[in-house]
Amino acid sequence: MKRINRLKVFLYKDILFTVFLVIISIPIWLSFDVSELNEAKKYDDYNYINYEFLNNPTYTLASVSDDYALKNIETQDLIVYNYTKADANYSLVLKINKQSTAVIDDIKLNVNYDVNYLKDFKYYEDNNYYYYIIDSDHLQGDSQKYILSMWNDEENIQEANNTFDYEFVIL
């Protein structure tokens, strides 16, 4: 029994010593320079996603059939990459100026040879732009290639003076 009581005393001494050591060390830790920590916090929300357009064709949005468009309209190739081990999310977005006069509902979009009407994609808008979400994904130490092209439905005839101000962006 004496041995157990002595063990309890040593245990209490160890606990009190540890608490005392922690209390004494707090001012020492607070005196250290944390500017490096602030520098590291800058990279906490860093976006590791990069992208590159391999070419930059101009689209006239001609009214053509899907078969013709897939064979003859130049594609815009885009590579999205993240070569770090950090897992990062991204969205491929088609940003269209609201000042554009082209009929958006009749525009077809080819994304990696999958053809859909632009109106079928989910979109958001603000005062100046429509933002169509073409694809959302995440990358970690990898890349994703997109082959993109646009044209008008063959039933829709665009007026010659219609404008279509757009750009593909990665958010």
C-alpha positions, 0 to 999 in steps of 0.5 A: 500500500505504501508503494501505491501511495508513493506512486500517487505522490510521484504522479502528482508531482509529475503533473504539477511539474508539467503544468508549472513548466507549461505556464513558465514556457508561455511567455517564452513562446510569445516572445518568438518572432511570428513573422514567418508564420504570417508569411506562411498564412498567405499561402493558406488560400493559395490557388494551385490551379493554373491553365493555359490556352494552346491556341486562340481561334475566333468564332463567327458562330455560323449556323451549321450542323453538328457534324459539320461543326465537329469536323470543320470548326477550329477548336480552342484547346485548354489545359488546366493543371495542378502539379502540386500534391495539394488537392484543388478545385476549379470550375471552367466558366464561359463568361459572356458579356450582357452587351452581346447581341447574339441569341445565346439560347441557340449557341451550341458548345462542344466540350471534349466532343460532347455537344450541348446547347449553352442554355443547358448549362447552369449559369449565374449572372451579375450586372455585366456578365453571364457565367456558364459553368461548363465543368467543375472538377478537382486536380491533384498532381495532374492535368485536364485538357479541354477541347472547346468549340462553339457554333449556332444551331443550323435552324438559327440565322444570326444577323450579320451585325450581332456581337458575341463577347465572351471568354473562357476562364478558370475559377 
